[in-house]
Amino acid sequence: YNGRPLLGHDNEFEDNRRVFLAGQERRRRAAAAAAATTTTAVVVNEPVLQSSPTVISQADSNLANEG
């Protein structure tokens, strides 16, 4: 016995890696499906708002001025 399991596959690490990669693929597809069903405006605007605090502060001051 050379330390490998009796089922003919490589080892526990390989099994875990396969399970992990399958899970990654499932999550990637779920994310793609979710992105496809959301409106384009949300998908486009989200990263802009997150990456640019000046846009948010300008929007806030505009709201304050209008109010």
N, C-alpha and C positions, 0 to 999 in steps of 0.2 A: 504493500500500500504506500503510495508516494505522496500522501497528504491531500490528494484531490478527492472530491466527492465521487460517489459511485454512479452518478447519473450521466456522466460523460460530458458535462459542461465544465467550463474553466474553473471558476471558484466563486466564492461568495461576493468578492469585490465586483466581478463581472456581472453577476446577477443584480447587485445593487445598482450598478451603473446602467444596466438595461432598464430597470424599473424607473430610475431617475430620469433617463432620457425620454422614456415613454411619457412620464409625467410632464416633462418640459414641453413635449410636443402637444400634449392635450391642453396645457395652459396656453401655449402659443395660439392654438386654433381657437380656444375659447375667447382669448383677447381679440383675435382678428374678427371673430363673429360679433363680439360686443362692439368693436369699433365700426363694423359695417352697419350695425343697426342704429347707432347714435347719429345725431344730425351732424352734418359737416361742420357747421358753425362751432359746435362744442369742440370737435376734434381739432379744428384749426386754431381756435382762440385759447384753448387751455395752455399749451406750451408758451404762448406769447405772454399771457398773464403771469404764469409762474416765473418766467425768466426775466421779466421786466417790471421791477417795482415802480418805475417812473410812470408807466402806463396806468397802474392801479391808483397811484397818488393823484395823477391828473384827473382820472375819472371821479375820484372821491371829491376833489375840489370843485369839479364841474357840478356835481350833484349838490354840493353845499351852496354854490352860487345860485343855482336855479331855485333851490328851496327858499 
